[in-house]
């Protein structure tokens, strides 16, 4: 699962294009993701609908 988009929030780069986050929790509606870059860890949630748009299976 690699990201197709970059995700930014208030200047914090949660996700870079081509990055593969770790899935922490997956429910019927939302998925909680973790990205780690050096000593920085970001946890964020996206809807499963956006997961299909933002991520590829490869």
C-alpha positions as CSV (number, residue, x, y, z in Angstrom):
1,X,0.0,0.0,0.0
2,X,1.7,3.2,-1.2
3,X,0.2,6.6,-1.1
4,X,-0.8,8.4,-4.3
5,X,-0.9,11.8,-2.6
6,X,0.8,14.0,0.0
7,X,-1.2,14.8,3.1
8,X,-0.4,18.0,4.9
9,X,-2.0,19.6,7.9
10,X,-0.9,23.0,9.2
11,X,2.6,22.7,7.8
12,X,3.0,19.1,9.1
13,X,3.7,16.6,6.4
14,X,1.9,13.5,7.6
15,X,2.3,11.6,4.4
16,X,4.5,11.8,1.4
17,X,3.7,10.5,-2.0
18,X,5.0,6.9,-2.4
19,X,5.2,6.4,1.4
20,X,3.7,3.3,3.0
21,X,2.1,4.0,6.4
22,X,1.4,1.4,9.0
23,X,-2.3,0.6,9.5
24,X,-3.0,0.7,13.3
25,X,-6.7,0.2,13.3
26,X,-9.3,-0.4,10.6
27,X,-13.0,-0.1,11.3
28,X,-16.0,-0.1,9.0
29,X,-15.7,3.6,8.3
30,X,-12.2,4.8,9.2
31,X,-8.6,3.7,9.1
32,X,-6.0,4.9,11.6
33,X,-2.5,5.2,10.1
34,X,1.0,5.8,11.4
35,X,3.9,7.3,9.6
36,X,7.4,7.4,11.0
37,X,10.2,9.6,9.7
38,X,13.3,9.7,11.8
39,X,12.2,10.5,15.4
40,X,8.9,12.0,14.2
41,X,5.7,9.8,14.3
42,X,2.4,11.0,13.0
43,X,-0.9,9.2,13.7
44,X,-3.9,10.2,11.7
45,X,-7.3,8.8,10.6
46,X,-8.8,8.8,7.1
47,X,-12.1,7.5,5.9
48,X,-12.1,4.2,4.0
49,X,-13.5,6.0,1.0
50,X,-10.4,8.2,0.9
51,X,-8.1,5.2,1.5
52,X,-9.3,3.9,-1.9
53,X,-8.6,7.2,-3.6
54,X,-5.3,8.0,-1.8
55,X,-3.6,4.6,-1.8
56,X,-2.6,1.9,-4.4
57,X,-2.4,-1.8,-3.6
58,X,1.2,-2.1,-4.8
